[in-house]
Amino acid sequence: MLDRVAANSLRTKAAYKLPAQAETRDGYVYCPGDDDWAIITATQRRNFHFGDLGVAVSLVTGFKGFVVARLRSENPQSAYTNYQWLRLLLLNIATYDPAAIEISSAHVMNYQAALEERYRYRSTQANDAVRNWARLGIPGVSEEAFVAAADMPKYHSNKARAVRLRCPIEGAYSNLEYDGLYKALHAAFASGKISLDNYAICLLSGAIAPRPIQIASLMVGDLKITAGPVGKIYTLCVPRAKQRSGGYRAQFTDRPLVEEIGMVLEAQARIVREKARRCGMNDLKQMPLFPALHACGTFFDGKMTVARPTSSSMAMRIISVMEGLGVKSERTGGEINVNATRARRTIGTRAAQEGKSLEEIAAVLDHTSVATASSYVEIRSELLQHLDKKVAMLLAPMAQRFAGTLAARGDDLEHGIQRHVFGAVDDGEGPADVGGCGKHSFCGLGKPIACYTCRLFHPWLDGPHEAILDGLLARRRRMAADGSLMVAITLDDTIIACAEVVRKCHAGKASLESDQDG
């Protein structure tokens, strides 16, 4: 039903003029009369284009007026989202009614009918924007369109589709994929292949799943360090994002960090403070924790000062570093598709696996509503997957978790073996010689289990690896039966690596027997 306020505003048909200048909620000044607007915020840039819409000038002017009003009252991203939905509607109108001076009921109905069913949520979003436009009293929407937009069927995008279907391209990482990615990340940093700042960004993305815009908004002063009973306590004050009523760095969420990640961020903050000090900056706590690397990554002077990065530059750095690791997926056989969104979906999935409530999952992901979090809870029981010997052997060649090299007993010198690895194969039995180790210094990791994912391990071709694999699988079953599945799945990476050693040993023995027969 047409409400009285909207009806009065719709009857206002006086000529509408745009202001010569306008200001966003955050204080950025622009010219509404231009056909191209570059709206700049502290961490991103949004481009609005009006010159190619193909409809009457008066309708374009009304559209601009609506966007001006949204920019004045909301954060730029929310205004940009409304702009995008209406832009698609106007482009559709231009294909058959370029002389239109206002949006009619026929226009909104034709737009919905023209869309494929999976995209009809776009018309619902556009209809909501049309009604908001009308309520502002800005010309461009007919009364009939206002009514039709409310009465038309509603469609919604299935944002959680990738999560529910456990998509191997866009959904959450599997446990093997996640563990493989971050083991490779640690190894790449240890070998000097990636920088400290990129290492810290990727660690944060995988540990607490902030959005790229939140990482870009972090300042040096957001890292809080206090003395604990046995060491330092690290807390990161993460700026909230996608809050319609919140301004830049207006709301924060305190996220505790494990010591290993806190130490990395502390080192990064120390480097930034020193760089800022050399530049003559005074308020060192207000320096960006991850400064822009080059001019296209910032809107400020990136040559002499510690400059703020953009959200898109943060997203691209995560992709560049993580995909550069070349980690393979056991589900696709190819390199893992890596991005910040998948990391967030993984953290949400793991939170569900741990039995967290809807409210807790929403808090972890910085969601105001629990609606999105429900998709993680729905698939909770399905994620508790079974891993047996047959599955492990099938996954092993695709997952590529074994990083070492097979060796024959006695080939110590050829492979640079410094010592032999001894470990218990079965409970109650003495240690067995399972392979060689190429590490020159002391290693405190649990032998032989930790060795199977180490690149310096050289398992013997005739070693008792199959017995070790059976023991690992039995341990996993016992832990899962005791209700400790989240702990049990931490063995999966080692199980897959051990299965790959078993597979390679079988192949090596078969090849040797074939050569002897020949």
N, C-alpha and C positions, 0 to 999 in steps of 0.2 A: 504494500500500500504506500502511496506517495505521501511522505510526511510533510507537515506544514512548512517546516523550515526549508526543506529541499524544494517544495513547490514555489515558494516565494523567490528563492534564488534562481530557479529556472526561468521565471517570468522576467528576470532582469535581462533585457536584450539590448541595453545601451552599448554604444561602441566601446570596445575594450582596448586600452592602450598599455603597452608594456613600459615599465620604468626604464629610464636611461641606464641606470646601474642597479644592481641587486647584490645582496650579501647572503652567503650561506649561514647556517646556524653557527658554524665554527669561525665566521668572520672573513671568509674569502670573498673578494669582490669580483664580479664579472658583468658582462654586458648582455642582457637578455635579447637585445635586438640582433645580435650576431647569430648566424646559422650554425656555428660550431662553438661549443663551450668546452673548455678544459678546466674542470673543477678539481682543484688540488687540495688534498688534506695532508696531515702530517705523515701519513704512511702510504697513500695511494693517489692515483689520478684516475678520474672518470671522465670520459669524453662523451658529450651529448651532441648528436647531429640532427639538424632539422631541415637542411636544405634539399634533401633527396626524398621527402615524403610523398610528393606527387599529388597533394590535395590542395584545396583552396587556401590562399594566404590567411584568411580570417580564421580557418580551422587550425592552421599551424600556430597562429598567434595565441589562440585559446589554449592549445596544447602547451606552448611555452609558459603561459601564465600559470598553468597547473603545476608544471615542474618547478617554476620559481617558488611557488607557495610551499611545495614539499621540501625544497632545499632550505627554505627559511625555518621550517619547523622540525625537520628530521635529520638524521645523519645522512651523508651523501650516498651511502650504499643503498639505503632504503628508498631514497628518492630515485636512484638510478634503476632499481628494480621496477618501480612503477612506470618509469619512462620506457623501459624495454617492453613491458607488456602492451602498453598503448601504442608504441611505435609499430609493433607487429600488426596490431589491428588497423592502424592508419595505412600501412603499406598494402594491406589486403584491400581496403576500401579503394585505394588509388588504382587498383587493377581494373575496376569496372565502374567507378563513380568518381572520377578525378575532380569534378566540380563541386563535390560535397562541401557545404559550409558548416555542417554540424553532424555529429554521429546520431544516426537514427536507429530505431528498433530493428529495421531490416538489416542494417550493417552488422549489428552484434550477432544476430541470428545467422546471417550468411557466413560470418567468420567462423562460428562454431561448426557449422555444417561443412565448411571447406577443410577442416582439420582432420587428420587421421585420428582414430580413437585414442591412441596412446599419447597424442599431443593436445587433446581437448582441454586438458587442465589449463592450457594457455588462455583459452577463451574465458574460463572462470576467473583467472587472475585479472584479465583485461576488464571484465565486467565489474569486478570490485573497484578497479581504478577508475572506471567510467563513473560509477556512483560517487566516489570521492571527489572527482572533478566537478560533478554537478552540484554537490553540496557546497562547494566553495563559491558558487554564484558566478563562475567564469564561463562566458559563452563557449559553445562548442558541443554541447550534449542536449539532445531534445528530451522533452518530458517522457515521450514514449520509450526512448532508449533507457532512461532511468528506471522505468517500471520493468521493462523487458529484462534488463540486466539482473534484476533481483529475482525474477520468476523463472529464468532459464535453468535447465538441469545443471547441477554442480559436478565438476570432475576434479580429481586431485591427482597430482603427480605421485608416483610411488617412489619417494626418496629412499626408502629402505629396501628397495628391490635387490640391490647388489648384496646387502647384508643378509636378507632372508634366503636368497638363492646361493649364498656363499660363493659368489662369482670369483673365479681365479684371476680376473683382470682388474676389477674395480672393487671387489669386496675386501673383507679383512684378510690379512695374511694368515696362512696356516701357521701352526706352532713351529714347524720345520722351516718355513720361509722366514718367519720373524727371527728365530734364533740364528739362522744362517746369515741373514742380512747384518745383524749387529755383531756377530763374531767377526765377519769380514770387515766391518767398520772399525772395530778395535784393532784388528791386525793392520789395516791400511794406515791408521794413525800411528801405530807403534813403529811402522817402517818408514814414516815420514812422507807418505804419499798424499796425505790430505792435511790441511792446515788446522790449527787449533780452533779457529772460529767456526769453520765448517763442521768440524768434529762436534763441537758443542751444540750447534744448531740441530744436527741430525740426532744427537743424543736426546735433546729436549723433545724433538718431534716423536721419537719412539718411546719415551718414558712417560710424559704427561700429556702428550697429544695437543699442544696449543695450535690454534690456527696460524697460518703464516703472518696474518696481520697482527696477531698478538706477539709473535716473536719480533716482528719489525718494531713494535711499540715499546719493547723492553728498554729500560734505562739501567745504567750501572747501579744506581741506588735501589733498584728493585730487588737486588740480591741481598738478603739479610743473613748475617753470620753471627751466631751467638755461641758462647762457650757451653758445652755440655759436660756431663759427668765423665765421659771417656773420650772426648774430642769435640770437634766443631759441629754445630747444628746449622744446616742450610735450609733457608726458606726463600722461595721465589714469589714475589708479589706480581702475579700475572694480570695485566690489564684485561678487562672483559671486552668482548667484541660482539657485534650484531645485536646490541641493545638499542632498540629504537629511540629510547628517551635519553640514553647516556651519551655524553660527549667523549672526546678523545681523552683517554686515561682518566676517566671520571670514576670508574668502579674497578675494584681489584679483587682477586681471589688468591689467598695464600696457599701455595702448593709446596709441601715439604719435599725435599730432594734427598736421595741417598747420597752418602758421602762421596762416592766416586764421581757422580755427576756434579755435585756441589764444588768439588775441588777443581774440576775443569772450568766451570763458570767463574770461579774465583780467579783463576789464572787469566782467563779472557778479560775479566773486568780490570785486572791489574794492567794489562797491556793497553787497554783503551784509555785508562786514566793517565798513563804515561804519555800516550800520543796526544791526548787533549792538553796535558800540561805543556808539552813542547809547542803546541799551537797557541798558547797564551790564554786558554779558556779557564774561567774561574770556577764555575759550578760543575765540578767533575761528576757529581752524582747524577746530573741531568744529561750526561752523554749517552748516546745509544749504545747498548751492550754489544750490538753487532753492526758496526758502521757499514755504510755503503761501500762497495768495492770500486765502483766507477761511476761516471756521470749519468749513465742511463738508469742507474739504480737508485737515484735520489732526485729530489727537487731543490736541493740546497747545494752550496759550493762544496764539491767533493774533492777539490785539489788541495786546499790548505787546512780544512777543518774536518773534525770528526762528524760526518754527515749521516742523517737519518736514512735508512733504507726504505724501499717500498715493499708492500706485501708480496707483490708479484716477484720481486727479486729474491725474496726469502723462499718462496715456493720453488723457483727455478734452481736455487742453490741446493735444496734438498734433493730434487730430482737428479741434478747433475752429479752430485757426490754419490748418492745411493745407487743409481743405475750404473755408475762407473765401476762399481764393485764387481759387476758381472755375476751376481749370485743367481743360480738356476732354481726354478720352481719344480718341485716334484709333481705338481699337478699339470703343468703345461709342457714341461721339458725344455722350455725356453727361459730367457732371463726374466726375472721378476719385474713386473710393471710397478714402479715405485712412485709414490707421491704422498703429500701430507694428509690428504683425505683418507687414503687407505690406512695410514698410521692411526688416525683418529678412530676409524672403524675397528681396527684391531684392539685398541685400548678399550673401546666400548664392549667388544666381544669378550675380551679377557675379564672385564669387570663382571659381566654376566656369568661367565664360567666360575668365578669366585663366589657367586651367590649374592651379589650386591642387589639392592632394591632399585626400583625405577628412579627414585629420587637421588640415590647415590650415583647411579650411572649418569643421570642428567648433570649432576654437579661435576663429575669427572670430565665430561665433555663440554662444560660451560654452556649448557642448554637451559633456557628459561622454562621451557615446557618439557614435560616428561613424555610427550607423544612419540618423539623419535626414539627415545630410549626403549620403548615397548618392543621394538623390532628385535633388540638384542635378547630380551627376556624370552621372546617367543621361540627362539632357536636354541635356547640354553641347553636343553636335553639332547639335541641333535649334535652338539659340538663335542660331547664326551665320546669321542670316536675310539674304536677298538683297533689295536695294533698288534698283529700276530706275526709269526715268522714269515709266512707267505707274503703278507702285505709289505713287510720290511724289505724282503728280497726284490719285490717288484718296484718299490720306490727308490731303492738305493742308487741305480745308475742315473736316474733323473735328478735326484736331489743333490748328488755329488758332495756329500758331507765329509767323506774321507779325503784328507788333504795331504797325506804322506805318500810314501813310495814302498812297494813291496820289495823284500830283499831275501836272498837265500842265506842260510846260516853260513858263517865264515866269510861273508862279503863286507866285513866291517870297514876295512880300509877304503874300498871302492865307494861306499855310501857315506863316508865320514862319520861313522857311528862311534860315539864316545863311551857308551855304556849299554848294557843290556837291561831290558825292562822285565821285571819279574812281578807276577801277580797271581792271586788265587783264582783258579778256574771255577771250582765248586766249594761250597761251604764245607769246612772240615779238612780240606786237602791243603797240602803245602804249596808254596808258590811255584809257578811254572815260567819258563823263559818264553815270552810271547813275541819279542821283537827287539829292535835296537833303537837307541835315542841319539839324535844328532845335536843335542843341546850341550854347550860347553859348560854352562854354569848349573847351579843347583836348581831343581824343579820341585816345588812343593805340592803339585797337583796329585790327585789320587790316582795311583797306578793300579791296574792298566786301563781303567775305565776312561780317564780323561785323555789318554794317549790317542785314542782312535780319531779324534777330531783335531789333532795337532799335526802341523805340516812337517815336524821334525821326527815323526814316528815312522819306523821302518819295520812293519810286522813281518815275521818270518812266513815264507810260503807254506811251511808245514806246521805252523803254530796252531795252538788250540782255540782258534777264533770262533769256531762254530759252538763250542762248549760255552765260551764267554757270552756269545749271543743268546744262547738258550737261558743262561743265568740272568742276563739283563731283562729278557722278556718275562721270566718268572718273577723277578723282583717287581717289575711294573705291574703285573697282575695282582700281586699281593698288596701293593700300595693302593691300587685302585679299589680292591675289595675292602680295604680298611677305611675307605672314604677319603683317601688322600690323592684323588685323581690329578689335581693341579700340580702336586709334587711329582706324581708318577710321569706326567707328560714331559717333565724336564729331562727324562732319560731318552726321549724320542730321537734327538739329534745323534746321540751316541749309538743308539740301536741301529739307526740307518747307516751310520758310518761303519759300524762293525759288520753289518750285513753286506756292505759294499766290499769290505776286505774278504769276507767269506766267498762272495761271488767271484772276485778276482783270483783268489787262491784256487777255486775250482776250475776257472778258465785256464789258469797257468798250468795246473796239473794235467788238464786235458790236452793242452798244446804240447806239453813235454812228452806225454804218452804217445801222441800222434807222431811226433818226430822220431821216437824210438821205434815205433812200428814201421815207419817209412824207411 
